[in-house]
Amino acid sequence: MESFLRISPTIRIPLAEIQWHAVRTQGPGGQNVNKVSSAVQLFFPIRESSLPEEVKQTLLRRTDKRITTEGVLIIKSKAHRTQ
């Protein structure tokens, strides 16, 4: 059974279309600096997704730094500096 992320009552994204990776991020100084501090980056390829075509085009027309020229939405979360 595939899991989905519900965006609206009519739009769902299969979780398999979303990738995430843990990355190191700058943390406060000290003996553990750059060893345990991490962030999570989420990658969502808009063009290859199962979103309706009009939704894809609306997203790709946005001038948002989080959307690459290849059409990949990248969101980085580092608020808690832990996975």
C-alpha positions in Angstrom: 0.0 0.0 0.0 1.5 3.3 -1.1 1.4 6.3 1.3 0.4 9.8 0.1 0.9 13.4 1.2 -2.4 15.1 1.0 -2.0 18.6 -0.4 -5.7 19.4 -0.9 -9.0 17.4 -1.0 -8.3 16.5 -4.6 -4.4 16.5 -4.8 -2.2 13.8 -3.3 1.5 13.2 -3.8 2.9 9.7 -3.4 5.6 9.7 -0.8 7.8 7.8 -3.3 8.0 11.0 -5.3 9.6 12.9 -2.4 13.3 12.4 -1.6 15.0 13.6 1.5 18.6 13.6 2.6 20.3 14.5 5.9 23.2 17.0 5.4 25.7 18.7 7.7 25.0 22.3 8.5 26.8 25.0 10.4 26.2 24.7 14.1 27.5 26.5 17.2 31.2 26.1 18.0 32.6 23.5 20.3 34.1 20.1 20.2 31.2 18.6 18.2 31.1 21.3 15.5 30.2 19.9 12.1 30.0 16.4 13.5 26.5 16.0 14.8 24.7 19.1 13.6 22.5 18.2 10.6 19.7 19.5 8.4 17.2 17.7 6.2 16.8 18.6 2.6 13.6 17.6 0.8 13.7 17.2 -3.0 10.5 17.1 -5.2 10.9 16.9 -9.0 7.9 18.9 -10.1 8.1 18.0 -13.9 8.3 14.3 -13.2 5.6 14.3 -10.5 2.1 13.0 -10.7 0.6 16.5 -10.0 -2.0 17.7 -12.5 -0.4 19.5 -15.4 -1.9 22.9 -14.5 -0.5 22.7 -11.0 2.9 21.8 -12.3 2.9 24.8 -14.7 1.7 27.1 -11.9 4.6 26.0 -9.6 7.2 26.2 -12.4 6.2 29.8 -13.3 6.9 30.9 -9.7 10.0 33.0 -9.1 11.0 31.1 -6.0 14.7 30.4 -5.1 13.6 27.0 -3.8 12.7 25.8 -7.3 15.8 25.0 -9.5 16.0 25.7 -13.2 15.5 21.9 -13.7 12.2 22.1 -11.9 13.2 20.5 -8.6 11.7 22.0 -5.4 14.3 21.9 -2.6 13.4 22.7 1.0 16.0 22.7 3.7 15.0 22.4 7.3 17.6 23.2 9.9 15.6 24.7 12.7 16.5 22.0 15.3 19.8 20.9 13.7 18.9 17.3 14.1 17.3 14.7 12.0 
